[in-house]
Amino acid sequence: MDTNTLLIGVITGAFGTGYFIYGKKEQMMVPMLCGAILCIYPYFTDNIWILCGAGILFIALPFFWKI
């Protein structure tokens, strides 16, 4: 783990916490699940490109898929 991986993990964790709280408050499943995934996936991924790609995907997903 290097500094870039740690920084991206902190940023995605912050977005994940916000999405999870918003999804739980509004009772919306997609933001809540994306928030949980954003908080957890940096622990299992070391590749910087996969971290960035998955982070962008899960941050943008609630804007395009509304349930």
N, C-alpha and C positions, 0 to 999 in steps of 0.2 A: 504494500500500500504506500502510495506516495502522496505528496501534497495536493496534486490535482484531483486524485480520486477522493480524498477526504473533503476537499472543497465542494466538489459536485455532490457528494453524499449529503453534506450539510444543507446545500441549497435545495436539493430534491426533497429532503426530509422536511424542510420548512414549508415547501409547497404542499407536500403530502399531509402535514398536520392541518394546514388551512383547508384543504379539500375535504379531509375526513370530518372536521368539525362542521363545515358547511353542509356536507352531505347528510350528516346525522341530524343536524338542526332542521333542515328542510325535508328530511325523510326521502332523499334521492339516492338511489343505489349506485349509480355510475360515479359520481364524485367521491362517494364514500369508499368504494372499492379502489378507485384510482389513488386516492389518498393513502390507503393502507399499502398498496403496492409501491407507491413512491417512498414510503417510509422504510420498507423492508428490502427492496431489491438491491440497494447499494452494498448490503452485507454479503451478497452472493456473487457479485460481479467485480472483476479486477480490470477488465479492459475498458480503457477510457472512452473509446468510440461507442461501445455498447451502452455504457452509462449515459452518455450524451443522447444517443438515439432513443433509448427507452425512456429517458427523462422527458425529452421533447414529445414523444408519443403519448405518454400518460398525462402530461400537463395539458396537451391539446385535446385529448379524447373527450372530456366532458363538454367542450364547446361544440363538438360536432355530433355527439351521440347523446341525445336527451331522452331519458326514460323517467 
